[in-house]
Amino acid sequence: MDRLKAQTAKNRDAAKVLRNRGKDAAAQRMEDRADELESGRVTDVTDSVVGLFRWAQGR
C-alpha cells in the first residue's frame, strides 16, 4: 500500500511539472492515474509476483 501512495504522490508532482511546461493533456493523464491509484481500483501485487518468482526459482 505504501508503494501505491508513493506512486500517487509522484504522479501528482509530475502532473504539476507537466502543467508548468504547458502539457495539459499529459498532466491530466497523470492526475487520472493518481485518482485511480487512490480509488482502490488498483491493487499492489508486487509482493505476490516476487513470491511466485522466488518459489519458481527454488524448484
ChimeraX attribute file (.defattr): number of C-alpha atoms within 10 A of each C-alpha:
attribute: neighborCount
match mode: 1-to-1
recipient: residues
	/A:1	11
	/A:2	8
	/A:3	10
	/A:4	16
	/A:5	13
	/A:6	11
	/A:7	16
	/A:8	20
	/A:9	16
	/A:10	14
	/A:11	21
	/A:12	19
	/A:13	15
	/A:14	16
	/A:15	23
	/A:16	18
	/A:17	14
	/A:18	17
	/A:19	15
	/A:20	11
	/A:21	10
	/A:22	11
	/A:23	13
	/A:24	15
	/A:25	12
	/A:26	14
	/A:27	22
	/A:28	16
	/A:29	13
	/A:30	21
	/A:31	20
	/A:32	15
	/A:33	17
	/A:34	20
	/A:35	15
	/A:36	13
	/A:37	21
	/A:38	15
	/A:39	10
	/A:40	11
	/A:41	8
	/A:42	11
	/A:43	10
	/A:44	13
	/A:45	10
	/A:46	10
	/A:47	9
	/A:48	10
	/A:49	11
	/A:50	11
	/A:51	12
	/A:52	12
	/A:53	11
	/A:54	11
	/A:55	10
	/A:56	9
	/A:57	8
	/A:58	7
	/A:59	5
